[in-house]
């Protein structure tokens, strides 16, 4: 099974990010993913009309599209635009998803906080526990918008998801741990671990942030639009960062 992940499109009439998205979709059309996950920040500048345009572009891939909101998204408008794309939408204000693909379960956790660029996972751990403990799937991949491991870039770690310690405790208590956690938000591809679980940050469709660790100079940025491709096989999960 192939799951493509896109993140941080930040589409708005004032930028060319829809063209950058088109490049990613064109590349993915050759890969033919079985599902697409968009891990938040689809629009910018309140451009809610962009949801329909993004959805139309992703529809050409002819596979399920699963979405969690980011801090720049409008939950209500996003939920309305992608109603038929979600595997499961939580009945609270949060927009989570759970989708089953045979022995594989994809879980999306809405980490957004209203009025804040930061995120939080702790308030949704009860929902996540139920989603993980449902019978059926033997392998689970969790998606969030906000990163749950520090990335080293000071402005981004100031708006990291809170509650990652509680998340780590929950995951270590599972008899079947998730294969990986994959997020967005940082606008730069990275990989780390949380509770010995591979924990990825998907690069952005929009222009990347510099890999700046707070030193006196800021490194130049020349990254193309970035996506991830998660490939499940009998040997496990391989997650690839791909520049398009």
Secondary structure, 3 states (H helix, E strand, C coil): CEEEEECCCCECCCCCHHHHHHHHHHHHHHHCCCEEEEECCCECCCCCCHHHHHHHHHHCCCCEEEEECCCCCCHHHHHHHCCCCCCCCCCCCCCCEEEEECCEEEEEECCECCCCCCEECHHHHHHHHHHHHCCCCCEEEEEECCCCCCCCCHHHHCCCEECHHHHHHHHHCCCCCCCEEEECCCCCCEEEEECCEEEEECCCCCCCCCCCCCCCCCCCCCCCCEEEEEEEECCEEEEEEEEC
